Amino acid sequence: MENSNQLANRFKEVLLKGKWIANTNFKDQLSNVTWQHATKKIGSLNTIAALAYHINYYIAGVLNVFEGGPLEIRDKYSFDLPQIKSKEDWDSLLNSMWVNADKFANHIELMSDEKLESIFVEEKYGNYRRNIEGIIEHSYYHLGQISLLKKMIKESEKG
Protein backbone atom coordinates (compact mmCIF):
# COMPACT_ATOMS: atom_id res chain seq x y z
CA MET A 1 0.00 0.00 0.00
CA GLU A 2 3.02 2.28 0.23
CA ASN A 3 3.00 2.72 -3.56
CA SER A 4 -0.69 3.57 -3.63
CA ASN A 5 -0.30 6.06 -0.78
CA GLN A 6 2.57 7.78 -2.60
CA LEU A 7 0.53 8.00 -5.82
CA ALA A 8 -2.53 9.27 -3.96
CA ASN A 9 -0.41 11.94 -2.27
CA ARG A 10 1.06 13.02 -5.61
CA PHE A 11 -2.44 13.27 -7.04
CA LYS A 12 -3.69 15.31 -4.05
CA GLU A 13 -0.56 17.46 -4.34
CA VAL A 14 -1.52 18.76 -7.79
CA LEU A 15 -5.29 18.89 -7.32
CA LEU A 16 -6.20 19.59 -3.74
CA LYS A 17 -3.57 20.64 -1.26
CA GLY A 18 0.03 20.50 -2.32
CA LYS A 19 2.70 23.07 -2.96
CA TRP A 20 5.84 20.98 -3.38
CA ILE A 21 6.26 20.75 -7.19
CA ALA A 22 4.55 23.88 -8.53
CA ASN A 23 4.19 25.85 -5.28
CA THR A 24 0.44 25.73 -5.93
CA ASN A 25 -2.38 23.37 -6.88
CA PHE A 26 -5.70 23.47 -8.73
CA LYS A 27 -7.76 24.26 -5.63
CA ASP A 28 -5.49 27.19 -4.70
CA GLN A 29 -5.40 28.51 -8.25
CA LEU A 30 -9.13 28.21 -8.94
CA SER A 31 -10.61 29.16 -5.56
CA ASN A 32 -10.24 32.89 -6.18
CA VAL A 33 -11.20 32.92 -9.88
CA THR A 34 -14.52 34.56 -10.72
CA TRP A 35 -16.77 32.99 -13.31
CA GLN A 36 -16.11 35.99 -15.54
CA HIS A 37 -12.35 35.43 -15.37
CA ALA A 38 -12.81 31.68 -15.77
CA THR A 39 -14.60 32.26 -19.08
CA LYS A 40 -12.47 35.16 -20.35
CA LYS A 41 -10.98 34.35 -23.74
CA ILE A 42 -7.36 35.33 -24.37
CA GLY A 43 -6.63 35.05 -28.08
CA SER A 44 -6.91 31.45 -29.25
CA LEU A 45 -6.02 29.96 -25.85
CA ASN A 46 -8.37 27.78 -23.86
CA THR A 47 -10.18 29.50 -21.02
CA ILE A 48 -9.51 28.67 -17.38
CA ALA A 49 -12.98 27.10 -17.22
CA ALA A 50 -12.25 24.93 -20.26
CA LEU A 51 -9.01 23.68 -18.70
CA ALA A 52 -10.71 22.94 -15.38
CA TYR A 53 -13.49 21.08 -17.20
CA HIS A 54 -10.90 19.17 -19.26
CA ILE A 55 -9.02 17.89 -16.21
CA ASN A 56 -12.23 17.05 -14.36
CA TYR A 57 -13.48 15.20 -17.46
CA TYR A 58 -10.51 12.81 -17.32
CA ILE A 59 -10.64 12.42 -13.55
CA ALA A 60 -14.37 11.59 -13.71
CA GLY A 61 -13.86 9.18 -16.61
CA VAL A 62 -11.11 7.20 -14.90
CA LEU A 63 -12.98 7.38 -11.60
CA ASN A 64 -15.89 5.67 -13.34
CA VAL A 65 -13.58 2.75 -14.15
CA PHE A 66 -12.29 2.70 -10.54
CA GLU A 67 -15.92 2.35 -9.44
CA GLY A 68 -16.55 -0.62 -11.72
CA GLY A 69 -17.97 1.18 -14.75
CA PRO A 70 -16.77 1.24 -18.35
CA LEU A 71 -14.24 3.65 -19.83
CA GLU A 72 -16.59 6.03 -21.65
CA ILE A 73 -14.47 9.15 -22.06
CA ARG A 74 -13.11 10.20 -25.45
CA ASP A 75 -10.48 12.82 -26.16
CA LYS A 76 -12.71 14.53 -28.72
CA TYR A 77 -15.23 15.41 -25.98
CA SER A 78 -12.74 16.51 -23.33
CA PHE A 79 -13.20 20.24 -24.04
CA ASP A 80 -17.01 20.15 -24.46
CA LEU A 81 -17.54 22.52 -21.58
CA PRO A 82 -21.17 23.44 -20.90
CA GLN A 83 -21.62 27.21 -20.93
CA ILE A 84 -20.69 28.98 -17.73
CA LYS A 85 -23.09 31.90 -17.36
CA SER A 86 -23.08 32.47 -13.62
CA LYS A 87 -21.25 32.05 -10.34
CA GLU A 88 -23.46 29.01 -9.69
CA ASP A 89 -22.35 27.35 -12.95
CA TRP A 90 -18.68 27.95 -12.10
CA ASP A 91 -19.11 26.80 -8.50
CA SER A 92 -20.86 23.66 -9.73
CA LEU A 93 -17.92 22.79 -12.00
CA LEU A 94 -15.43 23.39 -9.19
CA ASN A 95 -17.45 21.40 -6.65
CA SER A 96 -17.65 18.51 -9.10
CA MET A 97 -13.90 18.69 -9.57
CA TRP A 98 -13.14 18.64 -5.82
CA VAL A 99 -15.57 15.78 -5.12
CA ASN A 100 -14.20 13.74 -8.04
CA ALA A 101 -10.60 14.45 -7.02
CA ASP A 102 -11.27 13.39 -3.44
CA LYS A 103 -12.97 10.14 -4.54
CA PHE A 104 -10.17 9.50 -7.06
CA ALA A 105 -7.49 9.89 -4.37
CA ASN A 106 -9.41 7.61 -1.99
CA HIS A 107 -9.59 4.90 -4.66
CA ILE A 108 -5.86 5.16 -5.31
CA GLU A 109 -5.08 4.82 -1.60
CA LEU A 110 -6.95 1.52 -1.48
CA MET A 111 -5.18 -0.05 -4.47
CA SER A 112 -2.80 -2.91 -3.89
CA ASP A 113 0.49 -3.07 -5.76
CA GLU A 114 -1.04 -5.89 -7.78
CA LYS A 115 -3.96 -3.67 -8.81
CA LEU A 116 -1.60 -0.80 -9.73
CA GLU A 117 0.30 -3.13 -12.05
CA SER A 118 -2.81 -4.72 -13.59
CA ILE A 119 -4.20 -3.83 -17.03
CA PHE A 120 -6.36 -0.72 -17.11
CA VAL A 121 -9.46 -1.65 -19.18
CA GLU A 122 -7.47 -2.87 -22.22
CA GLU A 123 -3.81 -3.68 -22.69
CA LYS A 124 -3.36 -0.73 -25.08
CA TYR A 125 -3.99 1.66 -22.15
CA GLY A 126 -1.27 0.15 -19.98
CA ASN A 127 -1.73 -0.45 -16.28
CA TYR A 128 -3.51 1.47 -13.53
CA ARG A 129 -0.26 3.07 -12.34
CA ARG A 130 0.49 4.45 -15.80
CA ASN A 131 -2.98 5.98 -16.08
CA ILE A 132 -2.83 7.54 -12.61
CA GLU A 133 0.62 8.98 -13.31
CA GLY A 134 -0.66 10.25 -16.65
CA ILE A 135 -3.49 12.14 -14.93
CA ILE A 136 -1.00 13.65 -12.48
CA GLU A 137 1.39 14.79 -15.24
CA HIS A 138 -1.46 16.02 -17.43
CA SER A 139 -2.81 18.01 -14.49
CA TYR A 140 0.53 19.74 -13.86
CA TYR A 141 0.71 20.69 -17.54
CA HIS A 142 -2.67 22.41 -17.42
CA LEU A 143 -2.05 23.88 -13.95
CA GLY A 144 0.83 25.81 -15.51
CA GLN A 145 -1.46 27.07 -18.24
CA ILE A 146 -4.04 28.21 -15.70
CA SER A 147 -1.39 30.08 -13.74
CA LEU A 148 -0.28 31.88 -16.89
CA LEU A 149 -3.84 32.68 -17.96
CA LYS A 150 -4.55 34.23 -14.57
CA LYS A 151 -1.50 36.49 -14.98
CA MET A 152 -2.53 37.42 -18.52
CA ILE A 153 -6.06 38.28 -17.39
CA LYS A 154 -4.72 40.41 -14.55
CA GLU A 155 -2.38 42.24 -16.94
CA SER A 156 -5.19 42.82 -19.47
CA GLU A 157 -7.28 44.52 -16.79
CA LYS A 158 -4.54 46.97 -15.90
CA GLY A 159 -5.30 48.74 -19.12
C-alpha positions as YAML, in Angstrom:
chain: A
units: angstrom
residues:
- id: 1
  name: MET
  ca: [0.00, 0.00, 0.00]
- id: 2
  name: GLU
  ca: [3.02, 2.28, 0.23]
- id: 3
  name: ASN
  ca: [3.00, 2.72, -3.56]
- id: 4
  name: SER
  ca: [-0.69, 3.57, -3.63]
- id: 5
  name: ASN
  ca: [-0.30, 6.06, -0.78]
- id: 6
  name: GLN
  ca: [2.57, 7.78, -2.60]
- id: 7
  name: LEU
  ca: [0.53, 8.00, -5.82]
- id: 8
  name: ALA
  ca: [-2.53, 9.27, -3.96]
- id: 9
  name: ASN
  ca: [-0.41, 11.94, -2.27]
- id: 10
  name: ARG
  ca: [1.06, 13.02, -5.61]
- id: 11
  name: PHE
  ca: [-2.44, 13.27, -7.04]
- id: 12
  name: LYS
  ca: [-3.69, 15.31, -4.05]
- id: 13
  name: GLU
  ca: [-0.56, 17.46, -4.34]
- id: 14
  name: VAL
  ca: [-1.52, 18.76, -7.79]
- id: 15
  name: LEU
  ca: [-5.29, 18.89, -7.32]
- id: 16
  name: LEU
  ca: [-6.20, 19.59, -3.74]
- id: 17
  name: LYS
  ca: [-3.57, 20.64, -1.26]
- id: 18
  name: GLY
  ca: [0.03, 20.50, -2.32]
- id: 19
  name: LYS
  ca: [2.70, 23.07, -2.96]
- id: 20
  name: TRP
  ca: [5.84, 20.98, -3.38]
- id: 21
  name: ILE
  ca: [6.26, 20.75, -7.19]
- id: 22
  name: ALA
  ca: [4.55, 23.88, -8.53]
- id: 23
  name: ASN
  ca: [4.19, 25.85, -5.28]
- id: 24
  name: THR
  ca: [0.44, 25.73, -5.93]
- id: 25
  name: ASN
  ca: [-2.38, 23.37, -6.88]
- id: 26
  name: PHE
  ca: [-5.70, 23.47, -8.73]
- id: 27
  name: LYS
  ca: [-7.76, 24.26, -5.63]
- id: 28
  name: ASP
  ca: [-5.49, 27.19, -4.70]
- id: 29
  name: GLN
  ca: [-5.40, 28.51, -8.25]
- id: 30
  name: LEU
  ca: [-9.13, 28.21, -8.94]
- id: 31
  name: SER
  ca: [-10.61, 29.16, -5.56]
- id: 32
  name: ASN
  ca: [-10.24, 32.89, -6.18]
- id: 33
  name: VAL
  ca: [-11.20, 32.92, -9.88]
- id: 34
  name: THR
  ca: [-14.52, 34.56, -10.72]
- id: 35
  name: TRP
  ca: [-16.77, 32.99, -13.31]
- id: 36
  name: GLN
  ca: [-16.11, 35.99, -15.54]
- id: 37
  name: HIS
  ca: [-12.35, 35.43, -15.37]
- id: 38
  name: ALA
  ca: [-12.81, 31.68, -15.77]
- id: 39
  name: THR
  ca: [-14.60, 32.26, -19.08]
- id: 40
  name: LYS
  ca: [-12.47, 35.16, -20.35]
- id: 41
  name: LYS
  ca: [-10.98, 34.35, -23.74]
- id: 42
  name: ILE
  ca: [-7.36, 35.33, -24.37]
- id: 43
  name: GLY
  ca: [-6.63, 35.05, -28.08]
- id: 44
  name: SER
  ca: [-6.91, 31.45, -29.25]
- id: 45
  name: LEU
  ca: [-6.02, 29.96, -25.85]
- id: 46
  name: ASN
  ca: [-8.37, 27.78, -23.86]
- id: 47
  name: THR
  ca: [-10.18, 29.50, -21.02]
- id: 48
  name: ILE
  ca: [-9.51, 28.67, -17.38]
- id: 49
  name: ALA
  ca: [-12.98, 27.10, -17.22]
- id: 50
  name: ALA
  ca: [-12.25, 24.93, -20.26]
- id: 51
  name: LEU
  ca: [-9.01, 23.68, -18.70]
- id: 52
  name: ALA
  ca: [-10.71, 22.94, -15.38]
- id: 53
  name: TYR
  ca: [-13.49, 21.08, -17.20]
- id: 54
  name: HIS
  ca: [-10.90, 19.17, -19.26]
- id: 55
  name: ILE
  ca: [-9.02, 17.89, -16.21]
- id: 56
  name: ASN
  ca: [-12.23, 17.05, -14.36]
- id: 57
  name: TYR
  ca: [-13.48, 15.20, -17.46]
- id: 58
  name: TYR
  ca: [-10.51, 12.81, -17.32]
- id: 59
  name: ILE
  ca: [-10.64, 12.42, -13.55]
- id: 60
  name: ALA
  ca: [-14.37, 11.59, -13.71]
- id: 61
  name: GLY
  ca: [-13.86, 9.18, -16.61]
- id: 62
  name: VAL
  ca: [-11.11, 7.20, -14.90]
- id: 63
  name: LEU
  ca: [-12.98, 7.38, -11.60]
- id: 64
  name: ASN
  ca: [-15.89, 5.67, -13.34]
- id: 65
  name: VAL
  ca: [-13.58, 2.75, -14.15]
- id: 66
  name: PHE
  ca: [-12.29, 2.70, -10.54]
- id: 67
  name: GLU
  ca: [-15.92, 2.35, -9.44]
- id: 68
  name: GLY
  ca: [-16.55, -0.62, -11.72]
- id: 69
  name: GLY
  ca: [-17.97, 1.18, -14.75]
- id: 70
  name: PRO
  ca: [-16.77, 1.24, -18.35]
- id: 71
  name: LEU
  ca: [-14.24, 3.65, -19.83]
- id: 72
  name: GLU
  ca: [-16.59, 6.03, -21.65]
- id: 73
  name: ILE
  ca: [-14.47, 9.15, -22.06]
- id: 74
  name: ARG
  ca: [-13.11, 10.20, -25.45]
- id: 75
  name: ASP
  ca: [-10.48, 12.82, -26.16]
- id: 76
  name: LYS
  ca: [-12.71, 14.53, -28.72]
- id: 77
  name: TYR
  ca: [-15.23, 15.41, -25.98]
- id: 78
  name: SER
  ca: [-12.74, 16.51, -23.33]
- id: 79
  name: PHE
  ca: [-13.20, 20.24, -24.04]
- id: 80
  name: ASP
  ca: [-17.01, 20.15, -24.46]
- id: 81
  name: LEU
  ca: [-17.54, 22.52, -21.58]
- id: 82
  name: PRO
  ca: [-21.17, 23.44, -20.90]
- id: 83
  name: GLN
  ca: [-21.62, 27.21, -20.93]
- id: 84
  name: ILE
  ca: [-20.69, 28.98, -17.73]
- id: 85
  name: LYS
  ca: [-23.09, 31.90, -17.36]
- id: 86
  name: SER
  ca: [-23.08, 32.47, -13.62]
- id: 87
  name: LYS
  ca: [-21.25, 32.05, -10.34]
- id: 88
  name: GLU
  ca: [-23.46, 29.01, -9.69]
- id: 89
  name: ASP
  ca: [-22.35, 27.35, -12.95]
- id: 90
  name: TRP
  ca: [-18.68, 27.95, -12.10]
- id: 91
  name: ASP
  ca: [-19.11, 26.80, -8.50]
- id: 92
  name: SER
  ca: [-20.86, 23.66, -9.73]
- id: 93
  name: LEU
  ca: [-17.92, 22.79, -12.00]
- id: 94
  name: LEU
  ca: [-15.43, 23.39, -9.19]
- id: 95
  name: ASN
  ca: [-17.45, 21.40, -6.65]
- id: 96
  name: SER
  ca: [-17.65, 18.51, -9.10]
- id: 97
  name: MET
  ca: [-13.90, 18.69, -9.57]
- id: 98
  name: TRP
  ca: [-13.14, 18.64, -5.82]
- id: 99
  name: VAL
  ca: [-15.57, 15.78, -5.12]
- id: 100
  name: ASN
  ca: [-14.20, 13.74, -8.04]
- id: 101
  name: ALA
  ca: [-10.60, 14.45, -7.02]
- id: 102
  name: ASP
  ca: [-11.27, 13.39, -3.44]
- id: 103
  name: LYS
  ca: [-12.97, 10.14, -4.54]
- id: 104
  name: PHE
  ca: [-10.17, 9.50, -7.06]
- id: 105
  name: ALA
  ca: [-7.49, 9.89, -4.37]
- id: 106
  name: ASN
  ca: [-9.41, 7.61, -1.99]
- id: 107
  name: HIS
  ca: [-9.59, 4.90, -4.66]
- id: 108
  name: ILE
  ca: [-5.86, 5.16, -5.31]
- id: 109
  name: GLU
  ca: [-5.08, 4.82, -1.60]
- id: 110
  name: LEU
  ca: [-6.95, 1.52, -1.48]
- id: 111
  name: MET
  ca: [-5.18, -0.05, -4.47]
- id: 112
  name: SER
  ca: [-2.80, -2.91, -3.89]
- id: 113
  name: ASP
  ca: [0.49, -3.07, -5.76]
- id: 114
  name: GLU
  ca: [-1.04, -5.89, -7.78]
- id: 115
  name: LYS
  ca: [-3.96, -3.67, -8.81]
- id: 116
  name: LEU
  ca: [-1.60, -0.80, -9.73]
- id: 117
  name: GLU
  ca: [0.30, -3.13, -12.05]
- id: 118
  name: SER
  ca: [-2.81, -4.72, -13.59]
- id: 119
  name: ILE
  ca: [-4.20, -3.83, -17.03]
- id: 120
  name: PHE
  ca: [-6.36, -0.72, -17.11]
- id: 121
  name: VAL
  ca: [-9.46, -1.65, -19.18]
- id: 122
  name: GLU
  ca: [-7.47, -2.87, -22.22]
- id: 123
  name: GLU
  ca: [-3.81, -3.68, -22.69]
- id: 124
  name: LYS
  ca: [-3.36, -0.73, -25.08]
- id: 125
  name: TYR
  ca: [-3.99, 1.66, -22.15]
- id: 126
  name: GLY
  ca: [-1.27, 0.15, -19.98]
- id: 127
  name: ASN
  ca: [-1.73, -0.45, -16.28]
- id: 128
  name: TYR
  ca: [-3.51, 1.47, -13.53]
- id: 129
  name: ARG
  ca: [-0.26, 3.07, -12.34]
- id: 130
  name: ARG
  ca: [0.49, 4.45, -15.80]
- id: 131
  name: ASN
  ca: [-2.98, 5.98, -16.08]
- id: 132
  name: ILE
  ca: [-2.83, 7.54, -12.61]
- id: 133
  name: GLU
  ca: [0.62, 8.98, -13.31]
- id: 134
  name: GLY
  ca: [-0.66, 10.25, -16.65]
- id: 135
  name: ILE
  ca: [-3.49, 12.14, -14.93]
- id: 136
  name: ILE
  ca: [-1.00, 13.65, -12.48]
- id: 137
  name: GLU
  ca: [1.39, 14.79, -15.24]
- id: 138
  name: HIS
  ca: [-1.46, 16.02, -17.43]
- id: 139
  name: SER
  ca: [-2.81, 18.01, -14.49]
- id: 140
  name: TYR
  ca: [0.53, 19.74, -13.86]
- id: 141
  name: TYR
  ca: [0.71, 20.69, -17.54]
- id: 142
  name: HIS
  ca: [-2.67, 22.41, -17.42]
- id: 143
  name: LEU
  ca: [-2.05, 23.88, -13.95]
- id: 144
  name: GLY
  ca: [0.83, 25.81, -15.51]
- id: 145
  name: GLN
  ca: [-1.46, 27.07, -18.24]
- id: 146
  name: ILE
  ca: [-4.04, 28.21, -15.70]
- id: 147
  name: SER
  ca: [-1.39, 30.08, -13.74]
- id: 148
  name: LEU
  ca: [-0.28, 31.88, -16.89]
- id: 149
  name: LEU
  ca: [-3.84, 32.68, -17.96]
- id: 150
  name: LYS
  ca: [-4.55, 34.23, -14.57]
- id: 151
  name: LYS
  ca: [-1.50, 36.49, -14.98]
- id: 152
  name: MET
  ca: [-2.53, 37.42, -18.52]
- id: 153
  name: ILE
  ca: [-6.06, 38.28, -17.39]
- id: 154
  name: LYS
  ca: [-4.72, 40.41, -14.55]
- id: 155
  name: GLU
  ca: [-2.38, 42.24, -16.94]
- id: 156
  name: SER
  ca: [-5.19, 42.82, -19.47]
- id: 157
  name: GLU
  ca: [-7.28, 44.52, -16.79]
- id: 158
  name: LYS
  ca: [-4.54, 46.97, -15.90]
- id: 159
  name: GLY
  ca: [-5.30, 48.74, -19.12]
...
